[in-house]
Amino acid sequence: EAAFGAQAGAAVVMNVTNGEVLSFVSSPTFDPSLFAGRIPPEIWKQYLEDKRHPLENKALSGQYPPGSTFKMITALAGLEAGVIDENTTIVDPGYYEMGNHKFRDWKPGGHGIVNLRKSLKESCDTYYYKLGEKLGVDRIAAMAERFHLGQPLGIGLAHEKKGNVPTTAWKLKRFGKKWLPGETLPVAIGQGYLLTTPIQLASMVATVANEGTIYRPHLVKRVVDPDGKTIKEYGSEILGTTGVSAASFRKVKQGLYAVVNDPGGTGA
């Protein structure tokens, strides 16, 4: 909370081995004691008009495009489908052409020759545009759903949103229109119609870290009476497993390690 200061945003920290939520921040916050009585009209007005939305629990209800964090899902989809392996390379000139449209990479001039590790280390958009086109949106969505994206995780608080994992069937139902191949490319890099919550992303990364087990996030460890006697304890609850191979997880994790540990990594 101190790190956020006056900035708007959310942060979730989880124990990857059991789903314990260690930190759960939505910023800016509000004074809950004001809700015990009648809130002064000027303060209520201030909360409602604040463009940073202090009354929204962003960690649970904020639905955002996950951006490049989603590339690990697209990579796993590619590995599991046999569309790529760790040695598959592309040459990235800084864009990817589909039809008469150029999909630009974040890095002008591109990343040069890119394999899986480098694609994650440098967050190469072009690698995932190409992979996304080969996979199609439904195979990307199927992998996302294996990680319980697109559905509530059941943390036990009200107003948890489910996000959105788009598919060809979803677009037809939602808009009455067919999915266009060019719409898959933004999804492959975590944009387009794709929406996630911060708690879902924390769970997604925890599941990559522990190589496939999805734990229900939980906030309460135990309930004690006034004398300190334990009334109830809450252990870990497994929601499911991804079925992704350990080998695929290891290949992606090598790229994620490189993000923060290798020179040129986007988190170095």
C-alpha atoms as an extended CHARMM CRD file, in Angstrom:
* protein
*
       268  EXT
         1         1  GLU       CA              0.0000000000        0.0000000000        0.0000000000  PROA      1               0.0000000000
         2         2  ALA       CA              2.8480000000        2.3610000000        0.8010000000  PROA      2               0.0000000000
         3         3  ALA       CA              4.3960000000        1.6890000000       -2.6080000000  PROA      3               0.0000000000
         4         4  PHE       CA              1.2050000000        2.7460000000       -4.4120000000  PROA      4               0.0000000000
         5         5  GLY       CA              0.9520000000        6.1540000000       -2.7520000000  PROA      5               0.0000000000
         6         6  ALA       CA             -1.7950000000        8.0650000000       -4.5660000000  PROA      6               0.0000000000
         7         7  GLN       CA             -1.6350000000        5.9280000000       -7.7040000000  PROA      7               0.0000000000
         8         8  ALA       CA             -4.5830000000        3.7960000000       -8.7900000000  PROA      8               0.0000000000
         9         9  GLY       CA             -3.9880000000        0.0840000000       -9.1530000000  PROA      9               0.0000000000
        10        10  ALA       CA             -4.0320000000       -3.3070000000       -7.4990000000  PROA      10              0.0000000000
        11        11  ALA       CA             -1.5020000000       -5.8090000000       -6.1880000000  PROA      11              0.0000000000
        12        12  VAL       CA             -1.9260000000       -9.4350000000       -5.1330000000  PROA      12              0.0000000000
        13        13  VAL       CA              0.7850000000      -11.5800000000       -3.5350000000  PROA      13              0.0000000000
        14        14  MET       CA              0.1150000000      -15.3000000000       -3.1590000000  PROA      14              0.0000000000
        15        15  ASN       CA              1.9060000000      -18.3140000000       -1.7520000000  PROA      15              0.0000000000
        16        16  VAL       CA              2.2560000000      -20.4210000000       -4.9080000000  PROA      16              0.0000000000
        17        17  THR       CA              2.1820000000      -23.7170000000       -2.9950000000  PROA      17              0.0000000000
        18        18  ASN       CA             -1.1670000000      -23.3680000000       -1.2050000000  PROA      18              0.0000000000
        19        19  GLY       CA             -3.1730000000      -20.3420000000       -2.4090000000  PROA      19              0.0000000000
        20        20  GLU       CA             -2.6660000000      -18.2320000000        0.7370000000  PROA      20              0.0000000000
        21        21  VAL       CA             -3.1480000000      -14.5580000000       -0.1240000000  PROA      21              0.0000000000
        22        22  LEU       CA             -0.3530000000      -12.6620000000        1.6110000000  PROA      22              0.0000000000
        23        23  SER       CA             -1.1290000000       -9.1830000000        0.2980000000  PROA      23              0.0000000000
        24        24  PHE       CA             -4.2850000000       -7.8580000000       -1.3320000000  PROA      24              0.0000000000
        25        25  VAL       CA             -4.2040000000       -4.1720000000       -2.2340000000  PROA      25              0.0000000000
        26        26  SER       CA             -6.6510000000       -1.9510000000       -4.0820000000  PROA      26              0.0000000000
        27        27  SER       CA             -5.5750000000        1.6650000000       -4.4150000000  PROA      27              0.0000000000
        28        28  PRO       CA             -6.7020000000        4.2850000000       -3.6520000000  PROA      28              0.0000000000
        29        29  THR       CA             -8.6620000000        3.0810000000       -0.6650000000  PROA      29              0.0000000000
        30        30  PHE       CA            -11.4130000000        4.6900000000        1.4430000000  PROA      30              0.0000000000
        31        31  ASP       CA            -12.1560000000        5.0660000000        5.1340000000  PROA      31              0.0000000000
        32        32  PRO       CA            -14.4890000000        2.1550000000        6.0390000000  PROA      32              0.0000000000
        33        33  SER       CA            -15.4190000000        3.7310000000        9.3850000000  PROA      33              0.0000000000
        34        34  LEU       CA            -17.4100000000        6.3590000000        7.4780000000  PROA      34              0.0000000000
        35        35  PHE       CA            -19.8290000000        3.6250000000        6.3870000000  PROA      35              0.0000000000
        36        36  ALA       CA            -20.7460000000        2.8010000000        9.9980000000  PROA      36              0.0000000000
        37        37  GLY       CA            -22.9800000000        5.8810000000       10.1150000000  PROA      37              0.0000000000
        38        38  ARG       CA            -24.2390000000        8.4900000000        7.6980000000  PROA      38              0.0000000000
        39        39  ILE       CA            -21.5070000000        9.4920000000        5.2400000000  PROA      39              0.0000000000
        40        40  PRO       CA            -21.1430000000       13.2790000000        4.8560000000  PROA      40              0.0000000000
        41        41  PRO       CA            -22.5460000000       14.1340000000        1.3920000000  PROA      41              0.0000000000
        42        42  GLU       CA            -19.3980000000       15.9800000000        0.3320000000  PROA      42              0.0000000000
        43        43  ILE       CA            -17.2030000000       12.9270000000        1.0520000000  PROA      43              0.0000000000
        44        44  TRP       CA            -19.6200000000       10.5740000000       -0.7480000000  PROA      44              0.0000000000
        45        45  LYS       CA            -19.5740000000       12.9470000000       -3.7510000000  PROA      45              0.0000000000
        46        46  GLN       CA            -15.7830000000       13.0100000000       -3.6190000000  PROA      46              0.0000000000
        47        47  TYR       CA            -15.5910000000        9.2020000000       -3.6980000000  PROA      47              0.0000000000
        48        48  LEU       CA            -18.0340000000        8.9530000000       -6.6050000000  PROA      48              0.0000000000
        49        49  GLU       CA            -16.2860000000       11.6070000000       -8.6890000000  PROA      49              0.0000000000
        50        50  ASP       CA            -12.7380000000       10.3580000000       -8.0890000000  PROA      50              0.0000000000
        51        51  LYS       CA            -11.5620000000        8.9940000000      -11.4690000000  PROA      51              0.0000000000
        52        52  ARG       CA             -9.3130000000        6.5360000000       -9.6450000000  PROA      52              0.0000000000
        53        53  HSD       CA            -12.4670000000        4.6910000000       -8.3950000000  PROA      53              0.0000000000
        54        54  PRO       CA            -11.6220000000        4.2240000000       -4.7090000000  PROA      54              0.0000000000
        55        55  LEU       CA            -14.8710000000        2.3310000000       -4.0080000000  PROA      55              0.0000000000
        56        56  GLU       CA            -14.0060000000       -0.4570000000       -6.4550000000  PROA      56              0.0000000000
        57        57  ASN       CA            -12.0120000000       -3.4200000000       -5.1850000000  PROA      57              0.0000000000
        58        58  LYS       CA             -9.7360000000       -3.4900000000       -8.2090000000  PROA      58              0.0000000000
        59        59  ALA       CA             -7.9180000000       -6.6730000000       -7.1670000000  PROA      59              0.0000000000
        60        60  LEU       CA            -11.2110000000       -8.5760000000       -7.3620000000  PROA      60              0.0000000000
        61        61  SER       CA            -13.5250000000       -6.5600000000       -9.6260000000  PROA      61              0.0000000000
        62        62  GLY       CA            -11.1740000000       -4.6660000000      -11.9240000000  PROA      62              0.0000000000
        63        63  GLN       CA            -11.2170000000       -6.3100000000      -15.3660000000  PROA      63              0.0000000000
        64        64  TYR       CA             -8.2330000000       -5.4010000000      -17.5240000000  PROA      64              0.0000000000
        65        65  PRO       CA             -6.4100000000       -6.7010000000      -20.6120000000  PROA      65              0.0000000000
        66        66  PRO       CA             -3.5030000000       -8.6570000000      -19.0830000000  PROA      66              0.0000000000
        67        67  GLY       CA             -1.0550000000       -7.5430000000      -21.7680000000  PROA      67              0.0000000000
        68        68  SER       CA              2.2730000000       -9.3190000000      -22.0870000000  PROA      68              0.0000000000
        69        69  THR       CA              1.7980000000      -11.3790000000      -18.9110000000  PROA      69              0.0000000000
        70        70  PHE       CA             -0.5480000000      -13.4920000000      -21.0500000000  PROA      70              0.0000000000
        71        71  LYS       CA              2.2640000000      -14.4910000000      -23.4300000000  PROA      71              0.0000000000
        72        72  MET       CA              3.1320000000      -17.3870000000      -21.1030000000  PROA      72              0.0000000000
        73        73  ILE       CA             -0.3330000000      -18.8580000000      -21.8060000000  PROA      73              0.0000000000
        74        74  THR       CA              0.0910000000      -18.4720000000      -25.5810000000  PROA      74              0.0000000000
        75        75  ALA       CA              3.5690000000      -20.0270000000      -25.3040000000  PROA      75              0.0000000000
        76        76  LEU       CA              2.2250000000      -23.0050000000      -23.3310000000  PROA      76              0.0000000000
        77        77  ALA       CA             -0.5750000000      -23.4510000000      -25.8730000000  PROA      77              0.0000000000
        78        78  GLY       CA              2.0150000000      -23.5200000000      -28.6620000000  PROA      78              0.0000000000
        79        79  LEU       CA              4.2860000000      -25.9850000000      -26.8560000000  PROA      79              0.0000000000
        80        80  GLU       CA              1.4760000000      -28.3480000000      -25.8760000000  PROA      80              0.0000000000
        81        81  ALA       CA              0.0190000000      -28.2960000000      -29.4040000000  PROA      81              0.0000000000
        82        82  GLY       CA              3.4360000000      -29.0290000000      -30.9250000000  PROA      82              0.0000000000
        83        83  VAL       CA              3.2710000000      -25.8220000000      -32.9840000000  PROA      83              0.0000000000
        84        84  ILE       CA              6.5910000000      -24.6250000000      -31.4950000000  PROA      84              0.0000000000
        85        85  ASP       CA              9.4250000000      -25.9930000000      -29.3990000000  PROA      85              0.0000000000
        86        86  GLU       CA             12.1450000000      -24.1490000000      -27.4980000000  PROA      86              0.0000000000
        87        87  ASN       CA             14.2660000000      -23.9210000000      -30.6780000000  PROA      87              0.0000000000
        88        88  THR       CA             11.5860000000      -22.5490000000      -33.0280000000  PROA      88              0.0000000000
        89        89  THR       CA             12.8220000000      -19.1810000000      -34.3100000000  PROA      89              0.0000000000
        90        90  ILE       CA             11.4050000000      -16.2580000000      -36.2380000000  PROA      90              0.0000000000
        91        91  VAL       CA             13.0150000000      -13.1420000000      -37.6860000000  PROA      91              0.0000000000
        92        92  ASP       CA             11.3090000000      -10.0630000000      -36.2530000000  PROA      92              0.0000000000
        93        93  PRO       CA             11.5700000000       -6.8580000000      -38.3430000000  PROA      93              0.0000000000
        94        94  GLY       CA              9.3960000000       -4.9620000000      -35.8300000000  PROA      94              0.0000000000
        95        95  TYR       CA              6.0020000000       -5.9220000000      -37.2240000000  PROA      95              0.0000000000
        96        96  TYR       CA              3.9070000000       -8.8230000000      -38.4910000000  PROA      96              0.0000000000
        97        97  GLU       CA              1.8860000000       -8.5930000000      -41.6770000000  PROA      97              0.0000000000
        98        98  MET       CA             -1.5080000000      -10.2160000000      -42.0720000000  PROA      98              0.0000000000
        99        99  GLY       CA             -3.4090000000       -9.3610000000      -45.2150000000  PROA      99              0.0000000000
       100       100  ASN       CA             -2.9840000000       -5.6200000000      -45.7670000000  PROA      100             0.0000000000
       101       101  HSD       CA             -2.4830000000       -4.8440000000      -42.0680000000  PROA      101             0.0000000000
       102       102  LYS       CA              0.7650000000       -4.4410000000      -40.1490000000  PROA      102             0.0000000000
       103       103  PHE       CA              0.6970000000       -5.4870000000      -36.4820000000  PROA      103             0.0000000000
       104       104  ARG       CA              3.5120000000       -3.5580000000      -34.8330000000  PROA      104             0.0000000000
       105       105  ASP       CA              5.9370000000       -4.8090000000      -32.2340000000  PROA      105             0.0000000000
       106       106  TRP       CA              6.5380000000       -2.5940000000      -29.1830000000  PROA      106             0.0000000000
       107       107  LYS       CA             10.1930000000       -2.3450000000      -30.2550000000  PROA      107             0.0000000000
       108       108  PRO       CA             10.7340000000       -0.3460000000      -33.4700000000  PROA      108             0.0000000000
       109       109  GLY       CA             13.1120000000       -2.2660000000      -35.7060000000  PROA      109             0.0000000000
       110       110  GLY       CA             12.2280000000       -5.5200000000      -33.9800000000  PROA      110             0.0000000000
       111       111  HSD       CA             14.1030000000       -8.0800000000      -31.9010000000  PROA      111             0.0000000000
       112       112  GLY       CA             16.0370000000       -9.8310000000      -34.6820000000  PROA      112             0.0000000000
       113       113  ILE       CA             16.2070000000      -13.6470000000      -34.5080000000  PROA      113             0.0000000000
       114       114  VAL       CA             13.8940000000      -14.7870000000      -31.7040000000  PROA      114             0.0000000000
       115       115  ASN       CA             13.3930000000      -18.1980000000      -30.0630000000  PROA      115             0.0000000000
       116       116  LEU       CA             11.0220000000      -19.0550000000      -27.1970000000  PROA      116             0.0000000000
       117       117  ARG       CA             13.3400000000      -17.9510000000      -24.3900000000  PROA      117             0.0000000000
       118       118  LYS       CA             14.1350000000      -14.6450000000      -26.0840000000  PROA      118             0.0000000000
       119       119  SER       CA             10.4460000000      -14.0980000000      -26.9550000000  PROA      119             0.0000000000
       120       120  LEU       CA              9.6180000000      -14.1160000000      -23.2420000000  PROA      120             0.0000000000
       121       121  LYS       CA             12.8010000000      -12.3720000000      -22.0880000000  PROA      121             0.0000000000
       122       122  GLU       CA             12.2640000000       -9.4020000000      -24.4160000000  PROA      122             0.0000000000
       123       123  SER       CA              8.4640000000       -9.7120000000      -24.6380000000  PROA      123             0.0000000000
       124       124  CYS       CA              8.5330000000       -9.9680000000      -28.4400000000  PROA      124             0.0000000000
       125       125  ASP       CA              5.0580000000       -9.1940000000      -29.8100000000  PROA      125             0.0000000000
       126       126  THR       CA              5.8670000000      -10.4080000000      -33.3340000000  PROA      126             0.0000000000
       127       127  TYR       CA              6.7270000000      -13.9310000000      -32.1010000000  PROA      127             0.0000000000
       128       128  TYR       CA              3.2830000000      -14.1760000000      -30.4870000000  PROA      128             0.0000000000
       129       129  TYR       CA              1.4360000000      -12.6440000000      -33.4350000000  PROA      129             0.0000000000
       130       130  LYS       CA              2.8450000000      -15.4190000000      -35.6160000000  PROA      130             0.0000000000
       131       131  LEU       CA              2.2110000000      -18.1150000000      -32.9950000000  PROA      131             0.0000000000
       132       132  GLY       CA             -1.3180000000      -16.7940000000      -32.3980000000  PROA      132             0.0000000000
       133       133  GLU       CA             -2.1400000000      -17.0240000000      -36.0950000000  PROA      133             0.0000000000
       134       134  LYS       CA             -0.9210000000      -20.6440000000      -36.2030000000  PROA      134             0.0000000000
       135       135  LEU       CA             -2.8590000000      -21.6250000000      -33.0700000000  PROA      135             0.0000000000
       136       136  GLY       CA             -6.1330000000      -19.7960000000      -33.6380000000  PROA      136             0.0000000000
       137       137  VAL       CA             -8.0990000000      -18.1510000000      -30.8320000000  PROA      137             0.0000000000
       138       138  ASP       CA             -9.8940000000      -21.3010000000      -29.6780000000  PROA      138             0.0000000000
       139       139  ARG       CA             -6.6850000000      -23.1640000000      -28.8230000000  PROA      139             0.0000000000
       140       140  ILE       CA             -5.3630000000      -20.1130000000      -26.9640000000  PROA      140             0.0000000000
       141       141  ALA       CA             -8.6800000000      -19.8410000000      -25.0930000000  PROA      141             0.0000000000
       142       142  ALA       CA             -8.6350000000      -23.5490000000      -24.2070000000  PROA      142             0.0000000000
       143       143  MET       CA             -5.2390000000      -23.1110000000      -22.5390000000  PROA      143             0.0000000000
       144       144  ALA       CA             -6.4150000000      -19.9760000000      -20.6790000000  PROA      144             0.0000000000
       145       145  GLU       CA             -9.4490000000      -21.8950000000      -19.3980000000  PROA      145             0.0000000000
       146       146  ARG       CA             -7.1940000000      -24.6640000000      -18.0830000000  PROA      146             0.0000000000
       147       147  PHE       CA             -5.7870000000      -21.9720000000      -15.7490000000  PROA      147             0.0000000000
       148       148  HSD       CA             -9.3470000000      -20.9960000000      -14.6540000000  PROA      148             0.0000000000
       149       149  LEU       CA             -9.1860000000      -17.6660000000      -16.4720000000  PROA      149             0.0000000000
       150       150  GLY       CA            -12.6290000000      -16.4340000000      -17.5070000000  PROA      150             0.0000000000
       151       151  GLN       CA            -14.2880000000      -17.6320000000      -14.2960000000  PROA      151             0.0000000000
       152       152  PRO       CA            -14.3570000000      -16.5520000000      -10.6340000000  PROA      152             0.0000000000
       153       153  LEU       CA            -11.8440000000      -18.2270000000       -8.3330000000  PROA      153             0.0000000000
       154       154  GLY       CA            -14.1730000000      -18.0950000000       -5.3110000000  PROA      154             0.0000000000
       155       155  ILE       CA            -11.9520000000      -16.2150000000       -2.8730000000  PROA      155             0.0000000000
       156       156  GLY       CA            -14.9830000000      -15.6560000000       -0.6310000000  PROA      156             0.0000000000
       157       157  LEU       CA            -15.5180000000      -11.9090000000       -1.1150000000  PROA      157             0.0000000000
       158       158  ALA       CA            -18.4830000000      -10.3050000000       -2.8740000000  PROA      158             0.0000000000
       159       159  HSD       CA            -18.3750000000       -8.8230000000       -6.4020000000  PROA      159             0.0000000000
       160       160  GLU       CA            -15.6240000000      -11.0130000000       -7.8290000000  PROA      160             0.0000000000
       161       161  LYS       CA            -15.6540000000      -10.6020000000      -11.6050000000  PROA      161             0.0000000000
       162       162  LYS       CA            -14.9150000000      -13.4240000000      -14.0330000000  PROA      162             0.0000000000
       163       163  GLY       CA            -13.0970000000      -11.5480000000      -16.7930000000  PROA      163             0.0000000000
       164       164  ASN       CA            -13.4680000000      -12.6900000000      -20.4040000000  PROA      164             0.0000000000
       165       165  VAL       CA            -11.6920000000      -15.3100000000      -22.5070000000  PROA      165             0.0000000000
       166       166  PRO       CA            -12.8910000000      -14.7970000000      -26.0990000000  PROA      166             0.0000000000
       167       167  THR       CA            -13.5910000000      -17.6590000000      -28.5070000000  PROA      167             0.0000000000
       168       168  THR       CA            -15.1370000000      -17.9360000000      -31.9600000000  PROA      168             0.0000000000
       169       169  ALA       CA            -18.4080000000      -19.1020000000      -30.3420000000  PROA      169             0.0000000000
       170       170  TRP       CA            -18.3310000000      -16.1930000000      -27.8440000000  PROA      170             0.0000000000
       171       171  LYS       CA            -18.0780000000      -13.5700000000      -30.5960000000  PROA      171             0.0000000000
       172       172  LEU       CA            -20.8760000000      -15.1550000000      -32.6160000000  PROA      172             0.0000000000
       173       173  LYS       CA            -23.1310000000      -15.1750000000      -29.5370000000  PROA      173             0.0000000000
       174       174  ARG       CA            -22.1050000000      -11.7140000000      -28.3040000000  PROA      174             0.0000000000
       175       175  PHE       CA            -22.0570000000       -9.7870000000      -31.6040000000  PROA      175             0.0000000000
       176       176  GLY       CA            -23.6720000000      -12.1530000000      -34.1180000000  PROA      176             0.0000000000
       177       177  LYS       CA            -20.4970000000      -12.0060000000      -36.2210000000  PROA      177             0.0000000000
       178       178  LYS       CA            -17.7870000000      -14.4720000000      -37.2070000000  PROA      178             0.0000000000
       179       179  TRP       CA            -14.3440000000      -14.2940000000      -35.6400000000  PROA      179             0.0000000000
       180       180  LEU       CA            -11.7740000000      -12.6840000000      -37.9270000000  PROA      180             0.0000000000
       181       181  PRO       CA             -8.2140000000      -14.1020000000      -38.0840000000  PROA      181             0.0000000000
       182       182  GLY       CA             -6.7770000000      -10.6360000000      -37.3800000000  PROA      182             0.0000000000
       183       183  GLU       CA             -8.6330000000      -10.5510000000      -34.0370000000  PROA      183             0.0000000000
       184       184  THR       CA             -6.5670000000      -13.4750000000      -32.7530000000  PROA      184             0.0000000000
       185       185  LEU       CA             -3.2830000000      -11.5620000000      -32.9150000000  PROA      185             0.0000000000
       186       186  PRO       CA             -4.0800000000       -8.9990000000      -30.1750000000  PROA      186             0.0000000000
       187       187  VAL       CA             -5.4220000000      -11.8210000000      -27.9550000000  PROA      187             0.0000000000
       188       188  ALA       CA             -2.1170000000      -13.7010000000      -28.3440000000  PROA      188             0.0000000000
       189       189  ILE       CA             -0.3170000000      -10.7640000000      -26.6570000000  PROA      189             0.0000000000
       190       190  GLY       CA             -2.9860000000      -10.2930000000      -23.9680000000  PROA      190             0.0000000000
       191       191  GLN       CA             -5.1090000000       -7.5790000000      -25.5870000000  PROA      191             0.0000000000
       192       192  GLY       CA             -8.2310000000       -7.4050000000      -27.7610000000  PROA      192             0.0000000000
       193       193  TYR       CA            -11.3760000000       -8.8570000000      -26.1810000000  PROA      193             0.0000000000
       194       194  LEU       CA             -9.3830000000      -10.5690000000      -23.4140000000  PROA      194             0.0000000000
       195       195  LEU       CA            -10.0460000000       -9.3910000000      -19.8250000000  PROA      195             0.0000000000
       196       196  THR       CA             -8.6300000000      -10.6110000000      -16.5050000000  PROA      196             0.0000000000
       197       197  THR       CA             -8.6490000000       -9.5420000000      -12.8550000000  PROA      197             0.0000000000
       198       198  PRO       CA             -5.4880000000       -9.0620000000      -10.7640000000  PROA      198             0.0000000000
       199       199  ILE       CA             -6.4140000000      -12.0400000000       -8.5310000000  PROA      199             0.0000000000
       200       200  GLN       CA             -6.7340000000      -14.2230000000      -11.6430000000  PROA      200             0.0000000000
       201       201  LEU       CA             -3.3170000000      -13.1250000000      -12.8930000000  PROA      201             0.0000000000
       202       202  ALA       CA             -1.7250000000      -13.8350000000       -9.5000000000  PROA      202             0.0000000000
       203       203  SER       CA             -3.2910000000      -17.3010000000       -9.5990000000  PROA      203             0.0000000000
       204       204  MET       CA             -2.1540000000      -17.8180000000      -13.2080000000  PROA      204             0.0000000000
       205       205  VAL       CA              1.4720000000      -17.0110000000      -12.3710000000  PROA      205             0.0000000000
       206       206  ALA       CA              1.3070000000      -19.1230000000       -9.1920000000  PROA      206             0.0000000000
       207       207  THR       CA              0.1000000000      -22.0410000000      -11.3160000000  PROA      207             0.0000000000
       208       208  VAL       CA              3.0190000000      -21.5980000000      -13.7290000000  PROA      208             0.0000000000
       209       209  ALA       CA              5.4070000000      -21.3930000000      -10.7630000000  PROA      209             0.0000000000
       210       210  ASN       CA              4.1510000000      -24.6100000000       -9.1550000000  PROA      210             0.0000000000
       211       211  GLU       CA              3.8190000000      -26.2860000000      -12.5720000000  PROA      211             0.0000000000
       212       212  GLY       CA              0.1320000000      -26.9080000000      -12.8810000000  PROA      212             0.0000000000
       213       213  THR       CA             -1.8460000000      -26.9160000000       -9.6400000000  PROA      213             0.0000000000
       214       214  ILE       CA             -4.5880000000      -24.2960000000       -9.3090000000  PROA      214             0.0000000000
       215       215  TYR       CA             -5.3200000000      -23.4370000000       -5.6760000000  PROA      215             0.0000000000
       216       216  ARG       CA             -8.3710000000      -21.4930000000       -4.5780000000  PROA      216             0.0000000000
       217       217  PRO       CA             -7.0220000000      -18.1730000000       -3.2190000000  PROA      217             0.0000000000
       218       218  HSD       CA             -7.9380000000      -17.7450000000        0.4450000000  PROA      218             0.0000000000
       219       219  LEU       CA             -7.5390000000      -14.8500000000        2.8690000000  PROA      219             0.0000000000
       220       220  VAL       CA             -8.2820000000      -16.4780000000        6.2370000000  PROA      220             0.0000000000
       221       221  LYS       CA             -5.8490000000      -18.9260000000        7.8060000000  PROA      221             0.0000000000
       222       222  ARG       CA             -7.7150000000      -19.5840000000       11.0510000000  PROA      222             0.0000000000
       223       223  VAL       CA            -10.4980000000      -18.2210000000       13.2580000000  PROA      223             0.0000000000
       224       224  VAL       CA             -9.7220000000      -17.8980000000       16.9780000000  PROA      224             0.0000000000
       225       225  ASP       CA            -11.8610000000      -17.0250000000       20.0130000000  PROA      225             0.0000000000
       226       226  PRO       CA            -10.9740000000      -14.1630000000       22.4150000000  PROA      226             0.0000000000
       227       227  ASP       CA             -8.7760000000      -16.5410000000       24.4380000000  PROA      227             0.0000000000
       228       228  GLY       CA             -6.7520000000      -17.4900000000       21.3920000000  PROA      228             0.0000000000
       229       229  LYS       CA             -8.2750000000      -20.9540000000       21.0180000000  PROA      229             0.0000000000
       230       230  THR       CA             -8.5890000000      -22.0430000000       17.3830000000  PROA      230             0.0000000000
       231       231  ILE       CA            -12.2210000000      -22.4490000000       16.3340000000  PROA      231             0.0000000000
       232       232  LYS       CA            -11.6190000000      -23.2390000000       12.6850000000  PROA      232             0.0000000000
       233       233  GLU       CA             -8.6430000000      -23.6450000000       10.3860000000  PROA      233             0.0000000000
       234       234  TYR       CA             -8.6050000000      -23.1680000000        6.6240000000  PROA      234             0.0000000000
       235       235  GLY       CA             -6.2390000000      -25.3010000000        4.5700000000  PROA      235             0.0000000000
       236       236  SER       CA             -5.4310000000      -25.2750000000        0.8950000000  PROA      236             0.0000000000
       237       237  GLU       CA             -8.0900000000      -26.2580000000       -1.6450000000  PROA      237             0.0000000000
       238       238  ILE       CA             -7.1730000000      -27.4880000000       -5.1080000000  PROA      238             0.0000000000
       239       239  LEU       CA             -9.5030000000      -26.2220000000       -7.8350000000  PROA      239             0.0000000000
       240       240  GLY       CA             -7.8930000000      -28.3620000000      -10.5150000000  PROA      240             0.0000000000
       241       241  THR       CA             -4.7530000000      -29.0550000000      -12.4930000000  PROA      241             0.0000000000
       242       242  THR       CA             -3.8370000000      -27.7680000000      -15.9400000000  PROA      242             0.0000000000
       243       243  GLY       CA             -2.6750000000      -31.0420000000      -17.4630000000  PROA      243             0.0000000000
       244       244  VAL       CA              0.2720000000      -29.1700000000      -19.0070000000  PROA      244             0.0000000000
       245       245  SER       CA              3.5190000000      -31.1620000000      -19.1290000000  PROA      245             0.0000000000
       246       246  ALA       CA              6.3510000000      -30.3910000000      -16.7450000000  PROA      246             0.0000000000
       247       247  ALA       CA              8.6550000000      -30.0140000000      -19.7670000000  PROA      247             0.0000000000
       248       248  SER       CA              6.4920000000      -27.2100000000      -21.2200000000  PROA      248             0.0000000000
       249       249  PHE       CA              6.3760000000      -25.4210000000      -17.8810000000  PROA      249             0.0000000000
       250       250  ARG       CA             10.1490000000      -25.6260000000      -17.5290000000  PROA      250             0.0000000000
       251       251  LYS       CA             10.7200000000      -24.1170000000      -20.9950000000  PROA      251             0.0000000000
       252       252  VAL       CA              8.4240000000      -21.1830000000      -20.2320000000  PROA      252             0.0000000000
       253       253  LYS       CA              9.9190000000      -20.6900000000      -16.7650000000  PROA      253             0.0000000000
       254       254  GLN       CA             13.4050000000      -20.4260000000      -18.2920000000  PROA      254             0.0000000000
       255       255  GLY       CA             12.1280000000      -17.4900000000      -20.3560000000  PROA      255             0.0000000000
       256       256  LEU       CA             10.4570000000      -15.9170000000      -17.3270000000  PROA      256             0.0000000000
       257       257  TYR       CA             13.6830000000      -16.2900000000      -15.3280000000  PROA      257             0.0000000000
       258       258  ALA       CA             15.5030000000      -14.4910000000      -18.1460000000  PROA      258             0.0000000000
       259       259  VAL       CA             13.0300000000      -11.5510000000      -17.9800000000  PROA      259             0.0000000000
       260       260  VAL       CA             14.5240000000      -10.4030000000      -14.6770000000  PROA      260             0.0000000000
       261       261  ASN       CA             17.9250000000      -12.0840000000      -14.5760000000  PROA      261             0.0000000000
       262       262  ASP       CA             19.4280000000      -11.7410000000      -18.0570000000  PROA      262             0.0000000000
       263       263  PRO       CA             20.7740000000       -8.5210000000      -19.6400000000  PROA      263             0.0000000000
       264       264  GLY       CA             18.1400000000       -7.1250000000      -22.0140000000  PROA      264             0.0000000000
       265       265  GLY       CA             15.2500000000       -8.7070000000      -20.1360000000  PROA      265             0.0000000000
       266       266  THR       CA             12.2330000000       -6.4010000000      -19.8360000000  PROA      266             0.0000000000
       267       267  GLY       CA             12.3490000000       -6.7220000000      -16.0430000000  PROA      267             0.0000000000
       268       268  ALA       CA             16.1330000000       -6.6210000000      -15.6630000000  PROA      268             0.0000000000
